Amino acid sequence: MADDDNEVWITGLGLVSSLGEGCEEHWQKLGSGGSIEPVIENEAFSPYPVHPLVELDFTKQISGRSDLRQMGKWQKLGTYTAGMALDDAGISGNEELLSKTNMIVAAGGGERDMGVDASLLETAGKPSGGEEARNEILMNDLRPTHFLSELSNLLAGNISIVHGVIGSSRTFMGEEMAGFSAVEVAARRIQGQQGELFLVGGAFNAEREDMLLQLDVGSTLLTDTYARLWQRQSAGGGMVLGSASAFLVLESKRHAMARGAKPYARLSAIVSGRSNRIDNQTAARQQFDALSNDISPGSLAYLSGACGIEAVTRHELALVADLNDSGYEVALRGFGSVLGQSVEAHFPAGLVLGALAASKGQFYDPFDTSGAEQITSNNAEQVIVTTWGAFSGEGMALVEKIS
């Protein structure tokens, strides 16, 4: 970076998933050695396995009953986790800091009224009278207020209302790359001196029949028998969705030092791109080359956000093989094996895990025993974190320990 004072420091972390609540609980389960067993729900949404959200007491971060009543599950989850990150960074309750905290949120479409959707789908199979029945449902059962309460930008609105974050606000939509863009834009703005303090992240509720239906239409989901990330390739691949939320506080080195904040890690570089994925020369190889000047030779801690879909996951495995052939010893870890695919929240969750490992100076043991994660390294002073969109987009970031 041109100006050392504008380094991007990660000073607050919040993470909730099927494995638990908070960074320390995740570290105890993922970073303490041994084999972690993913939490899987096989029956409720059969034939699709999902990673269900751990049970939470939302009132710990959202005290207002009226606030809780008007939020869907994904909004509660995101607002809850954002509060965790603000607490962790020492910002909560500080009106001066909150007034200049900028917010960038990744969010998908809100939750639907499944009763109305089911009724509409039933009319599709009627040999006669279907159109009349559909019109009656649309006229009488749709609730405009429900639609308005589930708009994507209301997650940011609820975070602002509940936690008092009143700097600038923007919301990105667009599957996995929305979560990546939220972090990337915040980092660029810090580096360009267009802001010093940012709250970034996303939330995803996987336990939604409407979401499963949407993704099933594209034949992107793993069905019937659960398998860990790399093991799915022999069976044709597929995503296993996971309920999760991750938020981070990013700030300039200058600002963090001035207020005495202790950083977890430095976000040293972040790049994104898109490719047609026709061959193995995806945007990711060019991205790695752009970061390579900052990467030490030898062992490389690599947290992959691969989604599990056969074609795109094969491309990332090819990239890792290429890096190994180039002289790196890549300690590959696919965090989708333990958290599931959390779409908009996926990259922020991976970045939390990367920052946590860098702060500890210790990398995770393999999440998948199929062979792809054979190389074991305890070195996590530099961690590559990636995300690969199910349909388009690749992103890569370098997280480093601050000595």
N, C-alpha and C positions, 0 to 999 in steps of 0.2 A: 504494500500500500504506500502511496506517496507520502502520507502524513501519518506517523506512528500514533498520534493522539486520536486519529479516527479509525483505529482498529475496531473491529466489531467484537465486543465481548458478550458472552452469554452469562447473564447474572441471575436468572430465575428460571426454574423448571417446574412444570406441572404435567403429570401423566396419570391417566386412568385407563385401564384395559380389563380384559378378562383375568389377567394375572393378579390384579390388585390395584391399590390406590397409593400414589406417591412414588417418588423416585427410590427411596430406600427400600420399600417393599419389592420393587422391581429388581433392584440390585441384589437383594438377598436371594431372589429366586433365579436370576439369570447370571449373576456375576460371582457367585460363591462356590462354583465348581459343581460337578455332578450333572446328572441328566434332568432337564426340566421337562415336565409333562404339560403339554398345552391343555387348556380348559376348552372342551368341545361340547356343544349341544347337538346331539344327533337326531333327536326325536321331534322337537317342537316345529321344525321347519323342513322335515323330511320331504324330499331326498337330499336336501342341502345341509351339510354340517356348517355351523357357525361358531365363532368364539363369543360367548355371551358376556355382557358387562357384569363386572363384580357388583355386588350389592352396595349401594351408597346411601348415606344419609345426606340428602341434598341440603337440608337445613343448616348444615355446618358452613356453607358458603352462601346460601340463598335464604335469608331469614324471613323475607316477606311472603306470607301465604298467598297473597294475590299474585305476586310474581311467579310463584311455583305453579299456580293454577293455570295461568295463561301460556305457559311454556310447554312445547312438546319435549319429548325425552331428549332429543339431540340438542335442543337449546339449553335444557337444564345441565346436560353433561358438559357442554362447552363453557357455560357460565361458571359452573363449579370448578372446572380445571383452570380456567383463566384466573380465578381467585387464588388457586393454589400457587400459580406462577407469580402472581403479584405479592402474595405473602412471602414466598421464598426469596424474592428480590428485595424485600424490605420496603415495598412501595405502598402496600395497603394502608389506607387511612391517612396517608400523607397528601393533603390536598394540593400542595405546591407541585409535587412530583406527578400526581395523577392528572393535573391540569395540562401538563406538557407530554403526557404519554400518548403516543400515536398508536393506533390500533389497525392491524391488517389481518383479516379473518378469511379463512377458506371455508366455504359452506356449499352444500349441494341443495337440491330441492327439498322443501319441507315435507313433513309427514302428511300422508293423505288420510281421508276418511275411508277406511277399508270396507265399512258396511255399504256405503254408496257405491264404491268401485265393484264390490262383489255383485250387487244388484244389477249394475249395468252389464257386467260380463254375462250374467245369467240370461239377459234378454237377447244376447247375441246368438244363442242357440235355439231361439224360438222360431218355428217355421212360419208363424204368422203373428201379427200384432207386436212384433219386437220393436219396431220404430215408435209406435204409440207408447209402449211401456217405457222406452228410454226417455222420450220427451217428458213423460210424467215424472220420472225420477229426477231429471235435470231441473225441472221447474219447481219441484216440491222439496227435494232432499239436499240439494247443494247448499252449503252455508258459506256465503262470501266472507263472513268474519273468520271462519276457519282458514280459508285460503290466505287472507291477509295476515293472520297470526303466524303463518308458517313461511312467510317470505324469507329468503336467504339472508338478507341484511339485518333481520331482527335478532340474530345471534349477537352481532356487534352492538345492536341497540340495547339488548338486555344486559350485556356486560357493562355497558356505559351506565345504565340505570342502577344496577345492583352494586357495582364496585366503584363507580365514580370516575371512570376513565373518560376524560372529556377533551383529549387532544383530537387530532384529525382521525378519520375513520374511513376505511374502504373494505369492500368485500369482494373476493374473487370466487368465481364458479368455474368448473371445468375439470372434474375428476381429480386424479392425483396431482396434476400440474398446478392446480389452484393452490394446494398446500405448499408446493415448492415456490411458486411465484410470490406468495405472501412473505416468505422468508427472504427471497432474493431481492424483492423491492425494498424491504426494510434495510437490508445490508447495503444496498446501493445508496440509499438515502443517507445512511450514517456516513458512508465513505465520502459522499458528495457534500457533507455538511448541511443537509436539508432536514436534519432532525437528529436528536441525540438519544432518544429513549422510545422504544417500541415494544408493544405487546403483539405477538404473532402466534397463529396456531389455527387449529380446526377441530371439529368434532364430527363423529359419524356413528349413527345407530344402525347396526347391521341386522337387528332383530325386527325387520319390517318386511312383511309379505310383498308389499308393493315394490320395494327395492329389489328383492330377490326375483320378482317377476320381470322387472325391467332388464336385469342383467341376464336372466335366463333366456330372454328373447334373442340375445346376442350369442348364446351358447358359450358363455364365459365362466360358468360356475362348475366347480367340482361337485359331482353327485355321488350319493350312496356312501362309499367308504372313505373316511378321512385319511389323508396321507400328508406327511410333512412336505415342505416346499419343493425340494429337489426330487423327492421320490415320486411326485405326481407325473413327471415327464414321461415315464414309461407307460402310463395309463391315459395319455392324451392331454394331461394338464388341466388347469382350471383354478379359479380363485375360490378361497374360503374366506368369506367376509368376517370381519371382527369389529365389534363395538369398541371404540376407543376415542380418546380425546387427548390432545397434547398442545400445550401452550408454552412459549418461551418469552423471556424478557431479553431483548437485545439492546445494547447501548454502546455508545462510544467509550473508548478507553478513558478519554479525558473526563467524561461525565461520571463514569463509574468510580474513578479514583477520587474525584472531587467529593463524592458523597460517601466514600469509604466502603463501597460495595465489593464483596469478594466474588470474583468470577469463577465459573465452572471451567470455561474453556474459551478459546478464541475461534471465531468463525473466520478462517484465513482467506478462503476463496469459495466462490459459488458460481456455477455456470449451468446454463440450460440450453436445450435445442430440440429440434424435431427431425425425424428422418422417415423415409418411406419403408424402412425395415425389409427391403427386398433381399438384401444380403447381410452379412455380418458387419459390414462397415457402417454401423449406426453412428449417430451423433456422439455416442458415449466415448468412443475412442478419441475423437477430437477433443472432447471435454477433458479426458484424462491428460492428454498431451498438454492442454492449456494449464493444467494444475501441476504438471510433473516437475517444473523448476522448484516448486516449494516442497516437494516430497522427497524424503530421505531414501536412499537406496536400501535394498534388503527387504526385511519383513514389512508387510503392509496390512494393517488392520482395515477390513473392508466390510461395512455394514450394507448389505444389499436390500433394496426395497422391491425386489422382483415380485411380480404379482402372482406367478404360478401358471399363467396361460402358456401353453407349450411353445409357441413360436417366439414370443418376445422373451421368455425366460431362457430359451436356448441361445438367443443373441447375447444375453448378459453372461451366460456361462462361457460363451466363445470369447468374450472380452476378457474374462478372468484368465482363461487359458492363454490368451495372447500376452497378457501381462506376466504370467508365470514364465512364458517362453522368452520374455524380454529381460529376465533377470530378477524380477520381484518374487518374493515368496508371499503370495496373497493368502492371508487368513480370512477366508470368506465366511460370513455369517448372514443368513437370510432371516431377517427378523419377522417376516411374514409367517414363518413356521410356528412362532410362539404367540404373536399378537393377532394374526390374521391380516387380511387386506382391509385397511380402514380408509381407503379412497382419499378424500380431502385431508384427513388427519394423518395419512400414512407417512409422508415425509417428515412433518413435525415430530411424530413419534420416533422415527428413526434418528432424527437429530437430537432429541432428548437422550436417547440411549447412547449416541455417539459422544455427546458432551459429558454424560455421566461417566463413561469409560475413560475419556481423556482426563477428567478430574481425578479419577482414582489411579490413573496410570496403568490400568490393567484391562485387558480385553476379555471378551466373553468366551467361554467354552463353546464348542459346536452346538448349534441348535438342531442339527439334522445329521443323523448318523449314516446317511446313504453313501457317503464317500466324497461328496463335493466339498465338504468342510473338514477335510482331514488335517490340514495344516493348522497347528495350534501355536498361537503366539501370545505371550503375556504383555507384549509391547503395545500400548495404546496411546503413546504420546502424540501420534498423528492417526486420525481415523477418517477414512473416506466413507461418506454416506450417500447412497444413491436412491433414486426413485425412477421406476420405469412404468409409464402409463399403460393401461390395458390396451388402449387404442392408439395413443400418440404421445410423444414427449418423453424426453430423458433429461434427468437433472443429476448433478453431482456436486458435492460440497466437501471441503476439507476442514476438519475440526482439529485443533491442536491444544495440547496441554500448555498452560501458562506457568512458566517456571518462576 
